[in-house]
Amino acid sequence: MDAVYGGQGYCFALNEKQAGTVLTKMKAMIAQQPRLARELAVFGKSIWCARKLARFERLTGKAAGKHGMSPYVSVGDEMHEWDSRDLDTTIRQGMAAQLQPIELFASTAGLKTAVVGYDLYKESRAILAGPIEPPDAGADTGEGIYDPRSLVVMFGLEDDDDWRDEDNWRKVNPNLGLSPTMDFLRGEYAKARNNPRAESHFRRYHLNQWVDASIRWLNVARWDACAADKQAWKTRAETLRGRACYGGLDLSSVKDLTALVWIFPPEEAGGKLEIIAKFWCPEETIEQRSREDRLPYDRWARMQALTPTPGDMVDQNYVMRAILEDAQVFDVKMIGYDPMFATKLISDLQEEGFGAERMLKVRQGHLTLAEPTKMLEVEVLAGRFDHGGQPVLRQMAQNAHIAFDRNMNFVPSKKHSAEKIDGIAASVNALTAMLHAEDKTSAYESDRLII
């Protein structure tokens, strides 16, 4: 397109739709320049210059079928989402026939677990840290990479910069005041200040910092504020007799904690979700757990916040009896359960007459759990997740970490949480069941619309 006869140019990203962002901006520039508009023909997926027989096209995100190209310029967008560098490499190999080819890459920050993008970021940092002139053996410090062919321009905070300092925001946003506005950025900061998940978003999208794939999640002060009466968990079953509820199960292998959480939707608009949480732990492991985990399992058992089961493994019959007994007291609409370790319990419940239509298998992953996890966070931040001060559940809320996918959807992560979060996982399963049931009702007919 740079007056090169037969020139070829391509833009690419993770997928064709994302690559279209580059092409759309090019089309907008052409539309605003009459000379360009006369010279260039704009199509859905390409731009054509008849006088030079030159073209610029957007590509799909896969390398297959891209061999044989001879591009003069390529534009790779949003590297933090790339799965591999196969397409980038294929395009670059085709540039060998050009005298002065150019590759343009652009990206915001991403997750440190996104290996391709994070490696490109570290390589770019190394080029910035390297020498500009050819290194002299006698004076060379060995720092960075000497690469005279690459120009790196980076707007982002250093790891030790204070992300709360507005003066630092200007380092990342050279157009601050116009795009984005200071009011917008301050509003986003206010959301992030006491919310680790929102902080991760703020630092990544607005301060261009690469972030960890998992972070501590819930603010314990906000959690505590949800329950006006910290002893309500002891008597809640009586006060909620006859009320509709949704259950969530997180079952242990054999020696771990097992959790059952009941969530009661409010009877009036604007009311709180009310929670009953029950836990089981093998009796013979309580003393060892208390010593090794430095958590008061023994005190929780004496408080009846946790139920010991005989032996060194959780007897699922205790859990089954609790569900059947509670189903006589509450109007149990549905129970969401993690299918791991649940086969026997689900089969036993059905044999006891607890219908399969009230059991929802909840696959554990971002696709299924992102929405109910987000809902749990919103309810806690709004003070509407009334857990009654249940001490075991509080400890788990304090421990909970979340893991992000590359689109920044997040779910509770047992792997990254230092201690047990079974009650939080069960809560998310219960909300999944509740949302599944409410899907049959229009959001506009519901008094609880979460955005």
One Martini backbone bead per residue (centre of mass of N, CA, C, O) as a GRO file, in nm:
protein
  451
    1MET     BB    1   0.051   0.066  -0.006
    2ASP     BB    2   0.348   0.208  -0.055
    3ALA     BB    3   0.366   0.223  -0.374
    4VAL     BB    4   0.350  -0.091  -0.427
    5TYR     BB    5   0.369  -0.315  -0.657
    6GLY     BB    6   0.174  -0.570  -0.548
    7GLY     BB    7   0.098  -0.520  -0.271
    8GLN     BB    8   0.098  -0.656   0.069
    9GLY     BB    9  -0.151  -0.676   0.336
   10TYR     BB   10  -0.192  -0.767   0.695
   11CYS     BB   11  -0.436  -0.864   0.936
   12PHE     BB   12  -0.420  -0.988   1.282
   13ALA     BB   13  -0.540  -1.232   1.526
   14LEU     BB   14  -0.707  -1.453   1.697
   15ASN     BB   15  -0.933  -1.346   1.499
   16GLU     BB   16  -1.114  -1.206   1.249
   17LYS     BB   17  -1.283  -1.007   1.412
   18GLN     BB   18  -1.044  -0.870   1.557
   19ALA     BB   19  -0.896  -0.782   1.292
   20GLY     BB   20  -1.128  -0.584   1.202
   21THR     BB   21  -1.045  -0.337   1.369
   22VAL     BB   22  -0.820  -0.241   1.187
   23LEU     BB   23  -0.984  -0.215   0.922
   24THR     BB   24  -1.195  -0.011   1.026
   25LYS     BB   25  -0.992   0.221   1.078
   26MET     BB   26  -0.894   0.243   0.789
   27LYS     BB   27  -1.168   0.315   0.662
   28ALA     BB   28  -1.207   0.578   0.822
   29MET     BB   29  -0.960   0.723   0.700
   30ILE     BB   30  -1.051   0.711   0.406
   31ALA     BB   31  -1.327   0.865   0.440
   32GLN     BB   32  -1.160   1.141   0.537
   33GLN     BB   33  -0.996   1.104   0.249
   34PRO     BB   34  -1.038   1.185  -0.072
   35ARG     BB   35  -0.783   1.067  -0.205
   36LEU     BB   36  -0.815   0.782  -0.089
   37ALA     BB   37  -1.106   0.733  -0.194
   38ARG     BB   38  -1.017   0.737  -0.498
   39GLU     BB   39  -0.790   0.501  -0.483
   40LEU     BB   40  -0.980   0.326  -0.293
   41ALA     BB   41  -1.125   0.007  -0.233
   42VAL     BB   42  -1.394  -0.095  -0.025
   43PHE     BB   43  -1.434  -0.385   0.166
   44GLY     BB   44  -1.515  -0.609   0.397
   45LYS     BB   45  -1.195  -0.761   0.395
   46SER     BB   46  -1.083  -0.513   0.214
   47ILE     BB   47  -0.825  -0.337   0.022
   48TRP     BB   48  -0.804  -0.159  -0.302
   49CYS     BB   49  -0.542  -0.094  -0.554
   50ALA     BB   50  -0.552  -0.065  -0.889
   51ARG     BB   51  -0.296   0.096  -0.978
   52LYS     BB   52  -0.107  -0.132  -0.795
   53LEU     BB   53  -0.224  -0.406  -0.727
   54ALA     BB   54  -0.316  -0.362  -0.421
   55ARG     BB   55  -0.346  -0.513  -0.087
   56PHE     BB   56  -0.570  -0.539   0.205
   57GLU     BB   57  -0.609  -0.788   0.471
   58ARG     BB   58  -0.795  -1.001   0.653
   59LEU     BB   59  -0.746  -1.261   0.893
   60THR     BB   60  -0.733  -1.537   1.022
   61GLY     BB   61  -0.596  -1.708   1.321
   62LYS     BB   62  -0.466  -1.914   1.118
   63ALA     BB   63  -0.200  -2.066   0.941
   64ALA     BB   64  -0.365  -2.213   0.763
   65GLY     BB   65  -0.330  -2.115   0.421
   66LYS     BB   66  -0.074  -1.880   0.437
   67HIS     BB   67   0.099  -1.971   0.228
   68GLY     BB   68   0.257  -1.759  -0.029
   69MET     BB   69   0.307  -1.500   0.085
   70SER     BB   70   0.412  -1.127   0.021
   71PRO     BB   71   0.455  -0.910   0.246
   72TYR     BB   72   0.505  -0.565   0.340
   73VAL     BB   73   0.271  -0.575   0.564
   74SER     BB   74   0.197  -0.619   0.921
   75VAL     BB   75  -0.083  -0.669   1.162
   76GLY     BB   76  -0.070  -0.730   1.513
   77ASP     BB   77  -0.327  -0.801   1.745
   78GLU     BB   78  -0.355  -0.876   2.061
   79MET     BB   79  -0.117  -1.068   2.191
   80HIS     BB   80  -0.242  -1.161   2.475
   81GLU     BB   81  -0.435  -1.386   2.300
   82TRP     BB   82  -0.240  -1.569   2.186
   83ASP     BB   83  -0.167  -1.911   2.128
   84SER     BB   84   0.043  -1.838   1.896
   85ARG     BB   85   0.316  -1.785   1.633
   86ASP     BB   86   0.242  -1.912   1.357
   87LEU     BB   87   0.126  -1.678   1.187
   88ASP     BB   88   0.352  -1.476   1.224
   89THR     BB   89   0.572  -1.660   1.103
   90THR     BB   90   0.449  -1.706   0.825
   91ILE     BB   91   0.443  -1.408   0.738
   92ARG     BB   92   0.746  -1.345   0.777
   93GLN     BB   93   0.858  -1.546   0.565
   94GLY     BB   94   0.714  -1.385   0.322
   95MET     BB   95   0.917  -1.119   0.350
   96ALA     BB   96   1.186  -1.198   0.197
   97ALA     BB   97   1.109  -1.042  -0.088
   98GLN     BB   98   1.149  -0.784   0.074
   99LEU     BB   99   1.328  -0.496   0.147
  100GLN     BB  100   1.098  -0.323   0.353
  101PRO     BB  101   0.962  -0.459   0.583
  102ILE     BB  102   0.669  -0.451   0.816
  103GLU     BB  103   0.598  -0.484   1.166
  104LEU     BB  104   0.288  -0.456   1.355
  105PHE     BB  105   0.238  -0.426   1.706
  106ALA     BB  106  -0.044  -0.474   1.939
  107SER     BB  107  -0.117  -0.416   2.301
  108THR     BB  108  -0.238  -0.508   2.579
  109ALA     BB  109  -0.259  -0.631   2.864
  110GLY     BB  110  -0.237  -0.940   3.058
  111LEU     BB  111  -0.182  -1.254   3.138
  112LYS     BB  112   0.085  -1.435   3.265
  113THR     BB  113  -0.032  -1.716   3.141
  114ALA     BB  114   0.006  -1.584   2.860
  115VAL     BB  115   0.271  -1.685   2.704
  116VAL     BB  116   0.298  -1.533   2.438
  117GLY     BB  117   0.244  -1.241   2.534
  118TYR     BB  118   0.449  -1.235   2.774
  119ASP     BB  119   0.700  -1.290   2.604
  120LEU     BB  120   0.675  -1.037   2.427
  121TYR     BB  121   0.694  -0.841   2.659
  122LYS     BB  122   0.975  -0.929   2.765
  123GLU     BB  123   1.120  -0.874   2.500
  124SER     BB  124   1.054  -0.571   2.489
  125ARG     BB  125   1.196  -0.499   2.753
  126ALA     BB  126   1.477  -0.596   2.661
  127ILE     BB  127   1.508  -0.392   2.431
  128LEU     BB  128   1.486  -0.138   2.608
  129ALA     BB  129   1.741  -0.235   2.794
  130GLY     BB  130   1.913  -0.221   2.563
  131PRO     BB  131   2.124  -0.133   2.332
  132ILE     BB  132   2.161   0.091   2.064
  133GLU     BB  133   2.436   0.022   2.023
  134PRO     BB  134   2.682  -0.163   1.957
  135PRO     BB  135   2.827  -0.374   2.158
  136ASP     BB  136   3.093  -0.357   2.378
  137ALA     BB  137   3.278  -0.584   2.536
  138GLY     BB  138   3.402  -0.391   2.758
  139ALA     BB  139   3.100  -0.229   2.820
  140ASP     BB  140   2.921  -0.461   2.856
  141THR     BB  141   2.644  -0.561   3.069
  142GLY     BB  142   2.421  -0.773   2.942
  143GLU     BB  143   2.170  -0.610   2.897
  144GLY     BB  144   1.944  -0.717   2.721
  145ILE     BB  145   1.860  -0.636   2.375
  146TYR     BB  146   2.006  -0.627   2.059
  147ASP     BB  147   1.770  -0.442   1.830
  148PRO     BB  148   1.774  -0.239   1.547
  149ARG     BB  149   1.480  -0.334   1.415
  150SER     BB  150   1.338  -0.242   1.687
  151LEU     BB  151   1.045  -0.063   1.801
  152VAL     BB  152   0.963   0.038   2.132
  153VAL     BB  153   0.634   0.118   2.265
  154MET     BB  154   0.551   0.203   2.613
  155PHE     BB  155   0.245   0.201   2.814
  156GLY     BB  156   0.330   0.161   3.159
  157LEU     BB  157   0.355   0.032   3.459
  158GLU     BB  158   0.543  -0.040   3.700
  159ASP     BB  159   0.555  -0.262   3.954
  160ASP     BB  160   0.643  -0.012   4.171
  161ASP     BB  161   0.407   0.145   4.107
  162ASP     BB  162   0.147   0.353   4.206
  163TRP     BB  163  -0.183   0.289   4.116
  164ARG     BB  164  -0.320   0.533   4.296
  165ASP     BB  165  -0.164   0.743   4.135
  166GLU     BB  166  -0.256   0.986   3.916
  167ASP     BB  167   0.022   1.055   3.793
  168ASN     BB  168   0.057   0.762   3.674
  169TRP     BB  169  -0.175   0.760   3.468
  170ARG     BB  170  -0.029   0.947   3.255
  171LYS     BB  171   0.187   0.740   3.158
  172VAL     BB  172  -0.044   0.558   3.011
  173ASN     BB  173  -0.237   0.826   2.937
  174PRO     BB  174  -0.173   1.068   2.708
  175ASN     BB  175  -0.508   1.137   2.671
  176LEU     BB  176  -0.584   1.243   2.933
  177GLY     BB  177  -0.927   1.390   2.939
  178LEU     BB  178  -1.039   1.250   2.668
  179SER     BB  179  -0.882   0.945   2.641
  180PRO     BB  180  -0.973   0.928   2.901
  181THR     BB  181  -1.148   1.044   3.145
  182MET     BB  182  -1.112   1.129   3.468
  183ASP     BB  183  -1.392   1.044   3.569
  184PHE     BB  184  -1.380   0.758   3.470
  185LEU     BB  185  -1.121   0.664   3.616
  186ARG     BB  186  -1.224   0.729   3.902
  187GLY     BB  187  -1.462   0.535   3.894
  188GLU     BB  188  -1.290   0.275   3.854
  189TYR     BB  189  -1.118   0.311   4.107
  190ALA     BB  190  -1.346   0.298   4.318
  191LYS     BB  191  -1.406  -0.005   4.251
  192ALA     BB  192  -1.095  -0.110   4.303
  193ARG     BB  193  -0.992  -0.033   4.593
  194ASN     BB  194  -1.185  -0.286   4.748
  195ASN     BB  195  -1.132  -0.484   4.479
  196PRO     BB  196  -0.936  -0.722   4.354
  197ARG     BB  197  -1.075  -0.777   4.084
  198ALA     BB  198  -1.102  -0.477   3.992
  199GLU     BB  199  -0.803  -0.416   4.014
  200SER     BB  200  -0.709  -0.602   3.789
  201HIS     BB  201  -0.864  -0.458   3.567
  202PHE     BB  202  -0.749  -0.173   3.602
  203ARG     BB  203  -0.444  -0.245   3.562
  204ARG     BB  204  -0.480  -0.365   3.279
  205TYR     BB  205  -0.670  -0.156   3.110
  206HIS     BB  206  -0.549   0.138   3.242
  207LEU     BB  207  -0.219   0.051   3.318
  208ASN     BB  208  -0.077  -0.183   3.165
  209GLN     BB  209  -0.075  -0.448   3.352
  210TRP     BB  210   0.039  -0.739   3.433
  211VAL     BB  211  -0.144  -1.022   3.555
  212ASP     BB  212  -0.263  -1.243   3.751
  213ALA     BB  213  -0.473  -1.530   3.729
  214SER     BB  214  -0.476  -1.493   4.049
  215ILE     BB  215  -0.685  -1.380   4.329
  216ARG     BB  216  -0.798  -1.232   4.578
  217TRP     BB  217  -1.131  -1.157   4.645
  218LEU     BB  218  -1.286  -1.098   4.916
  219ASN     BB  219  -1.401  -0.856   5.126
  220VAL     BB  220  -1.434  -0.891   5.463
  221ALA     BB  221  -1.590  -0.633   5.535
  222ARG     BB  222  -1.818  -0.682   5.332
  223TRP     BB  223  -1.900  -0.952   5.440
  224ASP     BB  224  -1.975  -0.865   5.732
  225ALA     BB  225  -2.196  -0.647   5.638
  226CYS     BB  226  -2.423  -0.859   5.555
  227ALA     BB  227  -2.443  -0.913   5.877
  228ALA     BB  228  -2.610  -0.796   6.146
  229ASP     BB  229  -2.622  -1.097   6.265
  230LYS     BB  230  -2.365  -1.314   6.383
  231GLN     BB  231  -2.591  -1.542   6.511
  232ALA     BB  232  -2.808  -1.633   6.293
  233TRP     BB  233  -2.706  -1.924   6.206
  234LYS     BB  234  -2.836  -2.077   6.459
  235THR     BB  235  -3.167  -1.986   6.377
  236ARG     BB  236  -3.250  -1.979   6.071
  237ALA     BB  237  -3.422  -2.233   6.014
  238GLU     BB  238  -3.678  -2.128   6.163
  239THR     BB  239  -3.721  -1.851   6.001
  240LEU     BB  240  -3.729  -2.031   5.705
  241ARG     BB  241  -3.977  -2.179   5.716
  242GLY     BB  242  -4.113  -2.260   5.391
  243ARG     BB  243  -3.901  -2.156   5.211
  244ALA     BB  244  -3.752  -2.085   4.932
  245CYS     BB  245  -3.480  -2.281   4.771
  246TYR     BB  246  -3.122  -2.322   4.702
  247GLY     BB  247  -2.873  -2.558   4.628
  248GLY     BB  248  -2.526  -2.647   4.733
  249LEU     BB  249  -2.263  -2.873   4.632
  250ASP     BB  250  -1.948  -2.989   4.801
  251LEU     BB  251  -1.760  -3.266   4.762
  252SER     BB  252  -1.563  -3.494   4.890
  253SER     BB  253  -1.370  -3.746   4.869
  254VAL     BB  254  -1.305  -3.837   5.203
  255LYS     BB  255  -1.117  -3.619   5.398
  256ASP     BB  256  -1.274  -3.378   5.343
  257LEU     BB  257  -1.472  -3.128   5.296
  258THR     BB  258  -1.825  -3.068   5.324
  259ALA     BB  259  -2.083  -2.884   5.136
  260LEU     BB  260  -2.392  -2.701   5.228
  261VAL     BB  261  -2.604  -2.468   5.049
  262TRP     BB  262  -2.856  -2.230   5.127
  263ILE     BB  263  -3.067  -2.024   4.914
  264PHE     BB  264  -3.274  -1.735   4.986
  265PRO     BB  265  -3.485  -1.559   4.841
  266PRO     BB  266  -3.647  -1.281   4.834
  267GLU     BB  267  -3.981  -1.165   4.895
  268GLU     BB  268  -3.868  -0.877   4.840
  269ALA     BB  269  -3.779  -0.608   4.697
  270GLY     BB  270  -3.437  -0.560   4.789
  271GLY     BB  271  -3.357  -0.796   4.927
  272LYS     BB  272  -3.203  -1.063   5.078
  273LEU     BB  273  -2.995  -1.308   5.085
  274GLU     BB  274  -3.026  -1.623   5.248
  275ILE     BB  275  -2.808  -1.826   5.459
  276ILE     BB  276  -2.722  -2.181   5.467
  277ALA     BB  277  -2.449  -2.355   5.631
  278LYS     BB  278  -2.291  -2.678   5.580
  279PHE     BB  279  -2.060  -2.906   5.758
  280TRP     BB  280  -1.814  -3.172   5.697
  281CYS     BB  281  -1.597  -3.385   5.908
  282PRO     BB  282  -1.368  -3.589   6.003
  283GLU     BB  283  -1.314  -3.668   6.324
  284GLU     BB  284  -1.007  -3.785   6.311
  285THR     BB  285  -0.899  -3.494   6.164
  286ILE     BB  286  -0.939  -3.240   6.343
  287GLU     BB  287  -0.682  -3.216   6.510
  288GLN     BB  288  -0.485  -3.211   6.269
  289ARG     BB  289  -0.606  -2.969   6.122
  290SER     BB  290  -0.573  -2.760   6.347
  291ARG     BB  291  -0.262  -2.784   6.349
  292GLU     BB  292  -0.182  -2.757   6.038
  293ASP     BB  293  -0.391  -2.511   5.951
  294ARG     BB  294  -0.461  -2.312   6.181
  295LEU     BB  295  -0.764  -2.407   6.250
  296PRO     BB  296  -1.087  -2.418   6.431
  297TYR     BB  297  -1.231  -2.706   6.408
  298ASP     BB  298  -1.292  -2.772   6.705
  299ARG     BB  299  -1.463  -2.519   6.763
  300TRP     BB  300  -1.670  -2.555   6.537
  301ALA     BB  301  -1.780  -2.819   6.647
  302ARG     BB  302  -1.874  -2.707   6.926
  303MET     BB  303  -2.065  -2.485   6.773
  304GLN     BB  304  -2.203  -2.631   6.516
  305ALA     BB  305  -2.056  -2.537   6.231
  306LEU     BB  306  -1.961  -2.841   6.245
  307THR     BB  307  -1.975  -3.187   6.135
  308PRO     BB  308  -1.888  -3.477   6.262
  309THR     BB  309  -1.768  -3.783   6.133
  310PRO     BB  310  -1.711  -4.091   6.156
  311GLY     BB  311  -1.386  -4.123   6.128
  312ASP     BB  312  -1.168  -4.061   5.818
  313MET     BB  313  -1.451  -4.000   5.669
  314VAL     BB  314  -1.706  -3.894   5.481
  315ASP     BB  315  -2.043  -3.953   5.531
  316GLN     BB  316  -2.294  -3.922   5.294
  317ASN     BB  317  -2.543  -3.990   5.472
  318TYR     BB  318  -2.545  -3.724   5.626
  319VAL     BB  319  -2.609  -3.548   5.384
  320MET     BB  320  -2.867  -3.682   5.294
  321ARG     BB  321  -3.029  -3.638   5.556
  322ALA     BB  322  -3.013  -3.330   5.549
  323ILE     BB  323  -3.167  -3.290   5.285
  324LEU     BB  324  -3.428  -3.441   5.359
  325GLU     BB  325  -3.494  -3.272   5.610
  326ASP     BB  326  -3.494  -2.991   5.470
  327ALA     BB  327  -3.724  -3.067   5.262
  328GLN     BB  328  -3.940  -3.058   5.504
  329VAL     BB  329  -3.890  -2.740   5.572
  330PHE     BB  330  -3.829  -2.662   5.281
  331ASP     BB  331  -3.851  -2.518   4.947
  332VAL     BB  332  -3.698  -2.717   4.730
  333LYS     BB  333  -3.610  -2.655   4.400
  334MET     BB  334  -3.280  -2.680   4.382
  335ILE     BB  335  -2.965  -2.860   4.309
  336GLY     BB  336  -2.629  -2.786   4.292
  337TYR     BB  337  -2.361  -2.995   4.148
  338ASP     BB  338  -2.067  -3.148   4.172
  339PRO     BB  339  -1.989  -3.447   4.012
  340MET     BB  340  -1.767  -3.484   4.195
  341PHE     BB  341  -1.837  -3.748   4.412
  342ALA     BB  342  -2.180  -3.773   4.348
  343THR     BB  343  -2.309  -4.039   4.253
  344LYS     BB  344  -2.413  -4.178   4.513
  345LEU     BB  345  -2.584  -3.950   4.635
  346ILE     BB  346  -2.780  -3.911   4.398
  347SER     BB  347  -2.884  -4.199   4.395
  348ASP     BB  348  -2.989  -4.204   4.689
  349LEU     BB  349  -3.190  -3.969   4.665
  350GLN     BB  350  -3.368  -4.102   4.448
  351GLU     BB  351  -3.445  -4.350   4.621
  352GLU     BB  352  -3.582  -4.139   4.840
  353GLY     BB  353  -3.750  -3.926   4.630
  354PHE     BB  354  -3.546  -3.727   4.502
  355GLY     BB  355  -3.576  -3.565   4.230
  356ALA     BB  356  -3.402  -3.516   3.933
  357GLU     BB  357  -3.535  -3.229   3.866
  358ARG     BB  358  -3.369  -3.112   4.140
  359MET     BB  359  -3.101  -3.176   3.975
  360LEU     BB  360  -2.785  -2.999   3.905
  361LYS     BB  361  -2.534  -3.018   3.689
  362VAL     BB  362  -2.210  -2.862   3.758
  363ARG     BB  363  -1.985  -2.744   3.569
  364GLN     BB  364  -1.637  -2.678   3.608
  365GLY     BB  365  -1.626  -2.345   3.483
  366HIS     BB  366  -1.646  -2.053   3.312
  367LEU     BB  367  -1.903  -2.103   3.145
  368THR     BB  368  -2.082  -2.172   3.406
  369LEU     BB  369  -1.955  -1.978   3.663
  370ALA     BB  370  -1.931  -1.673   3.597
  371GLU     BB  371  -2.213  -1.561   3.666
  372PRO     BB  372  -2.248  -1.660   3.967
  373THR     BB  373  -1.986  -1.527   4.065
  374LYS     BB  374  -2.065  -1.239   4.001
  375MET     BB  375  -2.318  -1.240   4.179
  376LEU     BB  376  -2.181  -1.285   4.448
  377GLU     BB  377  -2.016  -1.026   4.444
  378VAL     BB  378  -2.249  -0.824   4.419
  379GLU     BB  379  -2.397  -0.909   4.682
  380VAL     BB  380  -2.168  -0.842   4.874
  381LEU     BB  381  -2.119  -0.541   4.793
  382ALA     BB  382  -2.439  -0.480   4.857
  383GLY     BB  383  -2.524  -0.647   5.128
  384ARG     BB  384  -2.709  -0.928   5.021
  385PHE     BB  385  -2.528  -1.165   5.176
  386ASP     BB  386  -2.682  -1.339   5.426
  387HIS     BB  387  -2.485  -1.550   5.648
  388GLY     BB  388  -2.505  -1.500   5.972
  389GLY     BB  389  -2.189  -1.554   6.056
  390GLN     BB  390  -2.065  -1.801   5.948
  391PRO     BB  391  -1.747  -1.908   6.027
  392VAL     BB  392  -1.661  -2.101   5.798
  393LEU     BB  393  -1.751  -1.926   5.560
  394ARG     BB  394  -1.576  -1.684   5.631
  395GLN     BB  395  -1.301  -1.822   5.600
  396MET     BB  396  -1.346  -1.892   5.298
  397ALA     BB  397  -1.383  -1.603   5.195
  398GLN     BB  398  -1.094  -1.516   5.285
  399ASN     BB  399  -0.945  -1.743   5.093
  400ALA     BB  400  -1.052  -1.668   4.824
  401HIS     BB  401  -0.984  -1.738   4.491
  402ILE     BB  402  -0.937  -1.629   4.156
  403ALA     BB  403  -0.983  -1.720   3.810
  404PHE     BB  404  -0.881  -1.640   3.487
  405ASP     BB  405  -0.949  -1.571   3.178
  406ARG     BB  406  -0.879  -1.399   2.884
  407ASN     BB  407  -1.172  -1.236   2.942
  408MET     BB  408  -1.199  -1.201   3.265
  409ASN     BB  409  -1.323  -1.432   3.368
  410PHE     BB  410  -1.449  -1.567   3.687
  411VAL     BB  411  -1.346  -1.814   3.940
  412PRO     BB  412  -1.316  -2.024   4.172
  413SER     BB  413  -0.994  -2.134   4.329
  414LYS     BB  414  -0.857  -2.406   4.475
  415LYS     BB  415  -0.564  -2.407   4.374
  416HIS     BB  416  -0.507  -2.088   4.478
  417SER     BB  417  -0.608  -2.159   4.750
  418ALA     BB  418  -0.471  -2.210   5.057
  419GLU     BB  419  -0.756  -2.292   5.145
  420LYS     BB  420  -1.065  -2.363   5.211
  421ILE     BB  421  -1.375  -2.324   4.966
  422ASP     BB  422  -1.639  -2.502   4.968
  423GLY     BB  423  -1.864  -2.293   5.044
  424ILE     BB  424  -1.824  -2.115   4.794
  425ALA     BB  425  -1.872  -2.331   4.582
  426ALA     BB  426  -2.160  -2.398   4.682
  427SER     BB  427  -2.278  -2.115   4.638
  428VAL     BB  428  -2.238  -2.113   4.331
  429ASN     BB  429  -2.413  -2.363   4.277
  430ALA     BB  430  -2.673  -2.238   4.389
  431LEU     BB  431  -2.683  -1.996   4.190
  432THR     BB  432  -2.699  -2.171   3.940
  433ALA     BB  433  -2.974  -2.290   4.007
  434MET     BB  434  -3.126  -2.022   4.027
  435LEU     BB  435  -3.065  -1.921   3.737
  436HIS     BB  436  -3.184  -2.164   3.591
  437ALA     BB  437  -3.474  -2.117   3.693
  438GLU     BB  438  -3.491  -1.805   3.602
  439ASP     BB  439  -3.469  -1.846   3.288
  440LYS     BB  440  -3.789  -1.885   3.265
  441THR     BB  441  -3.762  -1.585   3.343
  442SER     BB  442  -3.775  -1.279   3.282
  443ALA     BB  443  -3.577  -1.019   3.373
  444TYR     BB  444  -3.829  -0.813   3.363
  445GLU     BB  445  -3.992  -0.994   3.586
  446SER     BB  446  -3.769  -0.939   3.773
  447ASP     BB  447  -3.627  -0.800   4.088
  448ARG     BB  448  -3.328  -0.926   3.980
  449LEU     BB  449  -3.098  -0.733   3.810
  450ILE     BB  450  -2.789  -0.822   3.674
  451ILE     BB  451  -2.489  -0.622   3.552
   0.00000   0.00000   0.00000
